[in-house]
Amino acid sequence: MNTHQTLFYRLASASLIALILLCLAWEMWLAPYKPGGSIWIIKVLPLLFPLRGILQKNIYTMQWSSMFIMFYFIEGVVRAMNDADGTSRALAGIEILLSVIFFLSTIYYVRPFKKIAKAAKKQAEAKHDPNNPI
């Protein structure tokens, strides 16, 4: 793994963990939907599903979680535009930032693996092509 991939892996891991912590703090103490904490803390649970795979550098988990994180991006945009509380809007901005960092870092982490898989597939197809003299 080269230094860029290491950076992207660390960014993905750190942004996912930070997003989990942000959502917990947001809905419990910082600016909960209802005073004293809210049921919206359950939004943290789906973030726990990819955590193990991300920490283990699982390519498949990186791929699906890069799309899955967009739900948190959308929530951040909606809350940044609609929440009346300034603290909540600021936290939504952080949620947007963390989800974008996670998305981009997973995409760039997976990119070299996708290129290798694509080249291997092309080579296998050429090997089995009856018109190919190889």
C-alpha positions as CSV (number, residue, x, y, z in Angstrom):
1,M,0.0,0.0,0.0
2,N,1.5,3.3,-1.0
3,T,1.5,6.5,1.0
4,H,-1.6,7.9,-0.7
5,Q,-3.6,4.9,0.0
6,T,-2.5,4.9,3.6
7,L,-3.6,8.6,3.8
8,F,-7.0,7.8,2.2
9,Y,-7.5,4.8,4.6
10,R,-6.7,6.9,7.6
11,L,-9.0,9.7,6.4
12,A,-11.8,7.3,5.8
13,S,-11.4,5.7,9.2
14,A,-11.0,8.9,11.1
15,S,-14.0,10.6,9.4
16,L,-16.3,7.7,10.1
17,I,-15.3,7.5,13.7
18,A,-15.6,11.3,14.0
19,L,-19.1,11.2,12.4
20,I,-20.2,8.5,14.9
21,L,-19.0,10.6,17.8
22,L,-20.5,13.8,16.3
23,C,-23.9,12.2,15.9
24,L,-23.8,10.8,19.5
25,A,-22.8,14.1,21.0
26,W,-25.2,16.1,18.8
27,E,-28.3,14.1,19.7
28,M,-27.4,13.5,23.4
29,W,-25.9,16.8,24.6
30,L,-24.9,19.5,22.1
31,A,-28.2,20.2,20.2
32,P,-30.7,17.3,20.6
33,Y,-33.9,17.4,18.7
34,K,-35.7,17.4,22.0
35,P,-34.1,18.7,25.3
36,G,-32.4,16.0,27.4
37,G,-31.6,13.8,24.3
38,S,-33.7,12.4,21.6
39,I,-34.6,9.1,19.9
40,W,-32.7,10.4,16.9
41,I,-29.6,9.0,18.5
42,I,-30.5,5.8,16.6
43,K,-29.1,7.4,13.5
44,V,-25.7,6.3,14.8
45,L,-26.5,2.6,14.5
46,P,-26.2,2.4,10.7
47,L,-22.8,4.0,11.0
48,L,-21.6,1.1,13.1
49,F,-22.3,-1.5,10.3
50,P,-19.4,-0.4,8.1
51,L,-17.0,0.4,10.9
52,R,-15.4,-3.0,11.3
53,G,-14.9,-3.4,7.5
54,I,-13.5,0.0,7.2
55,L,-11.0,-0.6,10.0
56,Q,-10.0,-3.9,8.3
57,K,-9.5,-2.2,4.9
58,N,-12.2,-4.3,3.3
59,I,-12.6,-3.1,-0.3
60,Y,-16.3,-4.2,-0.6
61,T,-17.2,-2.3,2.6
62,M,-15.4,0.7,1.3
63,Q,-17.4,0.6,-1.9
64,W,-20.9,0.2,-0.4
65,S,-20.3,2.6,2.5
66,S,-19.2,5.4,0.1
67,M,-22.7,5.4,-1.2
68,F,-24.3,4.8,2.1
69,I,-22.7,7.8,3.7
70,M,-24.6,10.1,1.3
71,F,-27.7,9.7,3.6
72,Y,-25.7,11.6,6.3
73,F,-24.6,14.2,3.8
74,I,-28.3,14.7,2.8
75,E,-29.3,14.9,6.5
76,G,-26.5,17.5,7.1
77,V,-27.7,19.6,4.2
78,V,-31.3,19.5,5.3
79,R,-30.5,20.3,8.9
80,A,-28.0,23.1,7.9
81,M,-30.8,24.8,5.9
82,N,-33.8,24.2,8.2
83,D,-32.8,23.9,11.8
84,A,-33.5,27.1,13.8
85,D,-30.8,26.5,16.3
86,G,-27.4,27.9,15.3
87,T,-25.5,25.1,17.1
88,S,-27.5,22.5,15.2
89,R,-26.7,24.2,11.9
90,A,-23.0,24.3,12.7
91,L,-23.0,20.6,13.7
92,A,-24.8,19.9,10.4
93,G,-22.0,21.7,8.6
94,I,-19.5,19.4,10.3
95,E,-21.6,16.4,9.4
96,I,-21.5,17.5,5.7
97,L,-17.7,18.0,5.9
98,L,-17.1,14.6,7.5
99,S,-19.4,12.7,5.1
100,V,-17.7,14.4,2.1
101,I,-14.2,13.5,3.5
102,F,-15.4,9.9,4.0
103,F,-16.9,9.7,0.5
104,L,-13.8,11.0,-1.3
105,S,-11.3,9.1,0.8
106,T,-13.1,5.7,0.2
107,I,-13.4,6.4,-3.5
108,Y,-9.7,7.2,-3.8
109,Y,-8.7,4.3,-1.6
110,V,-10.6,1.8,-3.8
111,R,-9.5,3.3,-7.1
112,P,-6.2,1.4,-7.6
113,F,-7.9,-1.9,-6.7
114,K,-10.6,-1.2,-9.3
115,K,-8.0,-0.6,-11.9
116,I,-6.2,-3.8,-11.1
117,A,-9.5,-5.8,-11.2
118,K,-10.5,-4.2,-14.5
119,A,-7.1,-5.0,-16.1
120,A,-7.3,-8.6,-14.9
121,K,-10.8,-9.0,-16.3
122,K,-9.6,-7.6,-19.7
123,Q,-6.7,-9.9,-19.7
124,A,-8.9,-12.9,-18.9
125,E,-11.4,-12.0,-21.6
126,A,-8.5,-11.7,-24.1
127,K,-7.2,-15.1,-23.1
128,H,-10.5,-16.7,-23.8
129,D,-11.2,-14.8,-27.1
130,P,-11.0,-17.4,-30.0
131,N,-10.0,-14.5,-32.4
132,N,-7.0,-13.5,-30.2
133,P,-3.7,-15.2,-31.4
134,I,-2.2,-15.2,-27.8
